[in-house]
Amino acid sequence: MPRIDFEQVVKPNIEYTVALIKQLHAGQTDQTGKPYANHPQRVAQNVKRLFPDCSDDAVMAALLHDVIEDCGVSEGDLRQKNYSSACIEIVSLVTKNPEDKHNYDEVIDDLVASGNREAMMVKVADNMDNLHPRRVEELYRINPEKAQRLGERYRRSIEKLAGALKIDKDRVFGLIESIPPANPETQEAKL
């Protein structure tokens, strides 16, 4: 991959954002020990798979969806990198505020109430990746109770979000089952 000079980018694109999230999530792993940066790439791939006509802002927001929560990045940092206000709003809406005392179902209700379709699209795609059979199986081996609890949470979320987006929830669940991991070793997705 060519080296990207992060100071010279005028308007970020998907390739730039992939490189940025790899840098921001460097050294982080998911609950099963896999490189964390692979997760947002798969989420972005799911957004494109489920919503083929989605905007680049939605794809970039899918890539960035955990950077505020997990990397110490602020909305101002994203603005400084010239991300659009639409992209930043999506990222903000799908970010769990640590001071928010709502449970996950209430957070999803708040997201639906926002009316931001692209934020809901990103959250559906995030839940899809979290419910991928390989990831569920790996987490189940580590912590069966947590795997069960999270699986139920993500299924409820997809049902609510699919209803709000007026998409077929069974199609979403079918896509989850049909998506093979891009690379069995790293599970890195190609955009």
Secondary structure, DSSP 8 states (H G I E B T S, - for coil): -----TTT-SS--HHHHHHHHHHHTTT-B-TTSSBTTHHHHHHHHHHHHH-TT--HHHHHHHHHTTHHHHH---HHHHHHTT--HHHHHHHHHHS--TT----HHHHHHHHHHHT-HHHHHHHHHHHHHHT-HHHHHHHHHH-HHHHHHHHHHHHHHHHHHHHHHT--HHHHHHHHHH---S-TTT-----
